[in-house]
């Protein structure tokens, strides 16, 4: 027996008769819940089509390349004598590019082939990354990081509609999680390589700035390998009969629903921007560990993210996407507060890892949920608006977060504030979507 997801009724705030979005069904597998979830997950992985495999490979390589920046960028500027406020300014500029290009990206997705967009984005990111590392001149750094942010916005907007148009409804939740898991695996490997390469080049060149820069350039070289899988994409995706412009979406009767999808995501971006960009500096400043140790912690962090993301579909197929999203965010709060107050390195690392696994479990599930509840001809624009809300909040909070850390002389205040914002975000998810029609999305139905 299958269930259909209905059209959103604003007056009753529920899903009603009207659309034909089918619930994600998972074939029953005998055994305990863990083995059933694992077998179902890998059975869907084997069934992914050529295009999904190409995007997974390309996303893996691009994420591997830019994980070098995630680990070393702040350490690179710190080695040159810049503080958290300057680092926050750099990250805010990148977010500004992401915010300003979010809505134009949705129009490109509906009008230009995914293949051309992904190839163009890869070449632009690599080129802008080289310019970013070429000098400490702000007239080079800021335009370069702005362009990187703009292209990252395009890539973020592309992914969700691409996955929706290349998967069946039975495998869709698994495809979103699989791509995110591939990115986490790339971050795990890249973080380990970046920390060690950074230390290796620093020792060889006897200069931290040049050592970190050389390691990041090596990462950029890896990004060019993504051109191979992106070039192999077959352009046979189902597209909307007529691309829907931004003005048409503004007139849509789904606008109240889109606002409800945007608000919790905006709050997550607001909380994340206060702390997440500075966690590598947190370990170095608070516990005085080297870049190689930071790289190991970041690798373990992404390993826990990978586990959390991989576990998401099995949990969602049993409890529903909304319940898993809310529960995972709330369960991460005690670990966030542990990070805020502990002076013990071991405890801090454990809390860091557990927070990452729980908080990031909900990310691909949330993307899948957002795309399931809006119409196909609104997916690109809705996704760009949701990403816009996340990134504008991130942009503002990163700048404020750097200043707050410098003013407070530590990370306790910013982490406590971020934990409170996450609680508010989870509460909005619960009150907006924990109701008939929404809460069952993703649950495996008896057949």
Secondary structure, DSSP 8 states (H G I E B T S, - for coil): ---EEEEEETTTTEEEEEEEEE--------S-HHHHHHHHHHHHHHH--HHHHHHHHHHHHHHHHHHHHHHHHHHHHHHTT--HHHHHHHHHHHHHHHHHHHHHHHHHHHHS-HHHHHHHHHHHHHHHHHHHHS---HHHHHHHHHHHHHHHHHHHHHHHHHHHHTS-TTTHHHHHHHHHHHHHHHHHHHHHHHHHHHHHHHHHHT-HHHHHHHHHHHHHHHHTTHHHHHHT--------SS---HHHHHT-TTHHHHHHHHHHHHHHHHHHHHHGGGHHHHHHHHH---HHHHHHHHHHHHHHHHHHHHHHHHHHHHH-HHHHHHHHHHHHHHHHHHHHH---HHHHHHHHHHHHHHHHHHHHHHHHHHHHSS-GGGHHHHHHHHHHHHHHHHHHHHHHHHHHHHHHTSSHHHHHHHHHHHHHHHHHHHHHHSSTTTTTTT-----
